């Protein structure tokens, strides 16, 4: 099954942006390689790569991107 996302070099920081294949304006986040532990880290949109807010432990950038695509960051409902 073809993936619904594509990679784009993240020019504002390091890593790769995970973009929707149909609409490149839609970003699922950024994946980057943590050099010290040799594992890929998934960062949701809005988090700065390397700031400590990512989800580490992926064996490849593809698996990290699949995680971001599959488990999109939940949006607040506005209820209190």
N, C-alpha and C positions, 0 to 999 in steps of 0.2 A: 504494500500500500504506500503510495507516495506521501511524503510528509507535506503538511499544510504550511510549513514555514521555510524560510531561507535565511542564510547568514549574510551579514554585512559587516565589514570592518568597523569597529567602534572608534571613530576619529577623536572623540572628546576624551577618551580614556583608553584603557587597554581591553582586549577581549573582542568578542563578536556580538553584534546586536542580532536578536532573533526577531525577524520581521514576517508578517503575514505574506504569503506568496501572492495572493490576489490584490492586496492593498498594502503597499510598502510603507504607508504612513502609520499602520498599526504595528506597534512593537510589543512583544511579549516579555522583553527584558534583555539582559546581557549575560553571556556566559564567558568566563575567563579561567585561565589555568593558574592555579595556586602553585607557584614554583617550589615552595618549600616542601609540600607534601605530594606533589605531582598528581593532584586531583582537580577536576573541573568544578567550578562554583557557579551556581545559578543565582542571578540577581533579578528581582522583580523590577518593573519600570519605576522610576523615581528614586531608586537607591543608587548611590554612587559606587561603582565597582571598587572593591578593596576597603570599603568603609566598615566592614564587619557585619553587614546585614544580609549576607548571602547564605545560600544553602549549599554546603560543601559535600564532597564525597562521590561525585559522578566520575565514572571511568572514561568518558569521552564527552566532547562538546555536543555530540548528537543526543546523548542521553540527558544531559543538562537541559538542552533546548526542548526535548520532548516533555520534560517535567514542566517547564515554563508554559509550553503550549497547552498541555493537558490540564494543569492546575493553575489556571489564571488567578491572579490576586483578587480576592473578593472585594467588591465595592461596598462601601457603607450604605446601609438602607435609609439612613436619615432618621430612624426612630431612636428615641432615647429610653 
